Amino acid sequence: MLQKIKNIKRKIFKKNPYLVDVIKTSPTEIESLIYKRFYNQPFSNEPLGNRNEYLSIWEKAKSESFPKIDEVEAKYGYAIDIEWMHELALQTQVVKKESDICYQHGRLLYTTLSHYISENSSNYINILETGTARGFSSLCMAKALHDNKANGKILTLDVLPHTTEMYWNCIEDTNGPCTRESLLSKYKDLTEEYIIYSQGYTDVQLSKISIPRVHFAFLDAAHTFDAVMNEFSYVENKQSQGDYIFFDDYTPALFPGVVDAIDKICEENQYSKEIITISEQRGYVIARKL
């Protein structure tokens, strides 16, 4: 699938010891066929709900309390602007589905990254995210960089295109299909300053990029043992003592493969493992390189 490289060095950070070099290949006929379905309304051909339905889901999600996450914020000494996060979640996390809506990982990402920035001497921070979706998590991390006056970039990978109009199963659908770029237009200052969007399957995209060091990673693409291990195989030799990996969906009943992979990674690769379980449906792990 990998073809002759046409576009090299999409982003170059001059005189930066932690250079991120994003390499982009021209799409082949095979790749075009593989990704075709992601350009053709992958969620729905029409809005899945009306504005009031999405607002009702949002109000319920906002009313929930999470003492364990409160404790993590208190321990690390950082907390995201909660109203800012709720507004972002209305655009990017509030969807119609059978399970309850929970976007508390945004708080944990912000808190953990802010703590990392405070204790790290690097003048530039490289962040890798697998699984962009609508862009919620990358923006929470971008806000942490901004609020803590840190230099860095977030490279986020997903099969969903960034500039193709579609229905996203979110409140913005009530205004018609839009691009992810448009969906996040309110946060343009953060997206343009801190985030690089890359489209494609995670394993393919990771084979095209070069990041000498990954200071902070959020691995959240496919929810299988093999997928998590593959994503970690890219990160494992690019982290130093004190660097972090954040894992979502540490939930044995729902994603046993993810749990097994995270346990294996931490046990065999010298990572501490802080497990944060907030419900039967949601659990997280903050892993720190020892």
N, C-alpha and C positions, 0 to 999 in steps of 0.2 A: 504493500500500500504506500510505502514511502517512495517518493519520486525525487528526481533531481531538484535540489534546492534552488529556488529562484529568488526568494526574498530572505535576506539574511540581516540579522540585527534589527529587529523591529523596534526595540527599545534599547538604547545604550545609555548607561549612566556613567558619564565620563569621570575618570579619576576616582571611581568608587571601587574599593577593594572587594566588595560583594556584588560584582557585576551580574546582572540578570540579562541573559542573551536569549531572546525568544525567536526561534527559527520557524518560519512559516513556509510550507511547501504549497505549490499550486495544486488545486483539487484535480484529481484524475476522474476519468469516466466512472471507475468503480466507486470512488469516494462519493461522487455526486449521487449515485444510486443508493449507497448505504445511508447517506444523510438526508435523502429526499423526504422521508416521512416527517422529519423534524422541521421542515419548512412548510408543511401542509397541515396546519392546525392540529398539533399533536395532543392537545388537551380536549378540544371540542370545536365544533363548527359554529357554535353560537354560545351566548352567555349561559352559564349554568345556574345563575340566580339573579335576583334583582338587587338593587342597592340596599333596600331595607333588610334583606336576608343576610347580606355580608356584614352590615352594621350590627345586626343582632348577634352574629357569631363573634364579632370583634368585642362587643360589650361584655359578653360572657367570658372571653379569654382575658380581658383586662381585669375582671373582678377577682380572678384567682390569686391566691397568695402562695408563696413558695419559700418557707422559712429556711430550707437548706441552702437556697441560692442567696438569701439574705446573709447567711452565715459566711459564705464564701466571699461575698463583697466586703463584709466587715473584716475578715481575716486579711485580705489583700489590700484593703483600703481604697478601693476604686469602685465606682458604680456609674453605669451609663445614665444619661438623662432619660428617665423612664417615659416621659411624654413623647420625646423625640422617637424613642424606640417603638412605642405604640403606634404612632402615626406612620412610621415606616412599615410596620407589620400589617397595617390595614391595606397597604398597597401590595405587599409582597408575601405575606404569610397567611392571611385570612382567606381560606378557600373552603369550598363545599366538599366535605368528605365524611365518611362514617365515623372515624375516630375524632377525639377532641383536638382542638387547635392548641398548640403549645409552641411558643417561640422564645422560651426562656434561655435557649442556648446563646441568644444574642447578648444577654447580660453576662453570661460566663465568658464568652469570647472577649468582650470588651474588658472585663475585669482582669482576666488572665493576661491578656496582651498588655494592658496598662501596667500591670505589676512587672511583667518581663521588661518593658521599656525602662522602668524606674531602676532596675537593678542591673541592666546590661550596658556595657560601655561601647557597644558598636555604634558607629555614626550612621549606619544605614541598615535597615531591617528588611530582609526578604521574607515574604509570606506566601505560602502556597495553599490554595484551596481547591479541592476536587468536589465538583457538584455545585455550580453557581445557582441553579434554579432561577428564581426571579431576582436574586441579587441581595437578599436580606443580610446574610452573614458577612459577605464581603464589605458591605457598607457599615456594619457594626464595627468591624475591624478597622476600616478606614477612619471612622470617627475616633477610635482609640489612638491611632497615629496622629490625627489632627489635634485632638484635645491635649495630648502629651507632647506636642511640638516635635514629633519624631520624623525623621526622613525614612522613606521606605516605599516599597511597592507591593501590591497584592496581585499575584497572578492567579486567576480563577478559571477553571476549566469546566466545560459542560458541552453536551451534544446540542443543546438548544442554541439557535442563532441569536445574536445580539441586535441585529438591525432588520429583522423580518417581522412584519405585522402578524399578530396572531391573537387568539383569545387565550388568556392565561389562567382562567378560573380564579378571577379576583374582581374586586369592586370596579376596577377601571374598565372591565369588559362591558359595563353598562353604557359606556361611551363609544363602543366599537373596538375592533381589533387594534392593537398597537405593538410597537417594538419594545423590547426590554429597555433599550436606550430611552425611549419616550416614557416608559413606566417609571423610570428613575430620574427623570429630568429635573425634578425638584432638588435632587442631590448632586447636580452636575459638578459643583465645586469639589466634592469629594471623589466622584467617579473619575474626573479628569486628572486630578492630582495624584491619586493613589492606586487606581485599579486598572489592570490590563485584562480584558476579556478574550479568552481563546476558545474557539469552538472545535469540538471533536471528541471522540471517545478518549477517556482518560489515558489508557495505555498507549494509544497512538500519539497523543499530544505530549505525553511525558518523554517519549522517545525523540521528540523534536526540540526539546528545550534544554538549556544548560544553566543551572543555578549552582554556583560553587558552594553556597551555604544556604540552608533553609533554617532561618532562625525560629520560625513559628509556622506550623502547618495545621490546617483543618481538613481532615480526611473524611469525606462524606459523599462519595459517589455511589457506586453500586453496593448493595448491602449483602455481600457474600464474603465468605472466608477468603476465597482466592482474590477477590477484588481488593479487599483491605490489605492483604499481604503484598499484592502487586504495587499498590500505591506506596506502602511503606518501603518496599525495595528501592524506590527512587530516593526516598528521604534518608534512609538509614545511615548512609556514609556522608551525609551533608549536614549533619548536626554536631554541635559541640556541647560540652557540659553546660547545663542550664537552659538549653533550648527546649522548646515545647512542641508536643503534638496534642491537638484537641480532637477527641472522638465523640461523635454523636451516636445515638441508638445503641448504647450499651444496655440492651434489654433482652435477657435470656429467653423469655417466653416468645418474643417476636422475631429476634434476630440472633439465634444461637451461633451462627457462623461468624457474625461480627464480634460477638463476645469472645469466642474461642481465638479469633485472630488477635484481638487486642491483648488478651491474656498472654498469648504466645510472644507477641512483640515485647511486652513489658518484662516478662520473665527471662527471655533469652537475649535481650539487647540493652540491659542496664537502664531501664526507665522506671522511675517511681510511678505509682498508679493511684490517683485520687478519684474514687468513684463517687458520683453524685447522682443519686436516684430520687426523682421527685414524684414518680407515679409508676404504676405497673406498665405503662406505655412509654415512659421516657426515662432514660438514664444516660449519663455522660461520663467520660473519663478525661482527666487532665493528666497527661503523661509528661514527665520532665526527665531529660537526659541527665544521668548521674555521672 
